[in-house]
Amino acid sequence: MLRAHLVEDVRRAEAAAMARLPDGALMQRAAAGLAAAVLDLLGGGYGRRVLLLVGPGDNGGDALWAGARLAGRGARVEALLLADRVHREGLAALRAAGGRATRDLGEVDASPDVVVDGIVGIGGRPGLRPEAVAALEHVAGTPVVAVDVPSGVDVDTGRLDGPHVRADVTVTFGTHKVAHLADPASLASGAVHLVDLGLDPRELGTPAVEALQPDDVRRLLPRPGQVAHKYTRGVVGVRAGSGTYPGAALLAVSGAASGLAGMVRYVGPEHVADTVRTLHPEVVGAGRVQAWVVGPGGGDDAGGMLRDARADGVPVVVDADALRHVDGPLPGCVLTPHAGELAGMLDVPREDVEAAPLQHARDAADRWGCVVLLKGHHTLVADPDGRVRVTTTGVPWLATAGAGDVLAGLIGALLAAGLEPYDAASVGSWLHGAAATEAADGGPLTASRVAVQIPQVVRETLADRG
């Protein structure tokens, strides 16, 4: 499991580690990892031009010490000092290694090979001072490696408020931070590389957010026992589709019929049911289920679909048109809105949800007493108990019509197979993103292709033992 922690937890764990280690050991470990990442990005050090943007805190110190290491590898390193007081020992080390430091932006090379962002660290407030903005504009277009987090982002919430660094690579230390995973700050982090500082996980405490990894998905995936039959593996029902949107029902059924549950039932308009049975002959009609998927393409009938599904007393995946009919707590269920749908449910502007998706997903989970999956670049799965998982699989091509219908069906199948709602939503989202990545293969894809790819991703995940 990839875990991200709040600043106060990181500070506490770092203080405990520093009490056990020689003075300066943590910074040296951080600087060594940072220098190695820069060398990897540049493909070597000799003759490369490196610009350090150095602020007053420890991140500036990490940058200076890393700069000294890079200068020792033959790089031409200069530091632009953006504060009156910077890390004294780090600055001395840089100069001793042959690096150069200045406070005058006019003296700085405007076309270095890489910029190291050591402006502010995890203790900084969102936004940047004018001199930092000017320095970034001076080297616009140059690859940026951020130290710990991109300067200017809100580390604990993932929000952006004012100017900030957009990094190509972020080298973080000890543990991931919330801003690396939560949108919109995750988009400013680029590729995130973690340097192990030897922090004690017990001193870090409970993570603020988590992200499933293949081993976690493998552990959670339901699989049939030796004496399993279709009913013991779970039956998922789909109430979806209408005369206007018959395709939504087909896509939801495709996600549900990916092989993770023993049987799929479809209940909907008869002409849609005929099409579903033609394309999915294994799908049957009404009967007892262990979970329902409700809403995709339901149109004006979505409210009735939700009412009928809830009457069965089983978990329900509430998607698309059915979300407009949520009028109270839905314990044991999963809501799957995108930002616009959640904005309507919470009666706030869509821009507010997009600016702070983590906050709004948590608010929604608390308000309706159930798991809320908020779709986005990094989809969030929030539980009423406060836990949040972030989906890091997927590609931009997944932003295509019908992909959410497939996801709803897939989550329903996992619920019917016995996963708890929080696990079903987060495993389903991970598989959905992984299937999209494989199906796209670097180019466009359709929702139908995502559904077709799901069984292959499951096979690969179960077979991969690392």
Secondary structure by P-SEA (a helix, b strand, c coil): cbbbbcaaaaaaaaaaaaaacccaaaaaaaaaaaaaaaaaaacccccbbbbbbccccaaaaaaaaaaaaaaaaccbbbbbcccccccaaaaaaaaaabbbbbcccccccccccbbbcccccccccccccaaaaaaaaaacccbbbbccccccccccccccccccccccbbbbcccccccccccaaaaaacbbbbbbccccccccccccbbbbcaaaaaaabbbbcccccccccbbbbbbccccccaaaaaaaaaaaacccccbbbbbccaaaaaaaaaacccccccccccbbbcccccccaaaaaaaaaaaaccccccccccccccccccccbbbbbcaaaaaaaacccaaaaaacaaaaaaaaaaaacbbbbbbccbbbbbcccbbbbbbccccccccccaaaaaaaaaaaaaaaacccaaaaaaaaaaaaaaaaaaaaccccccaaaaaaaaaaaaaaaaaccc
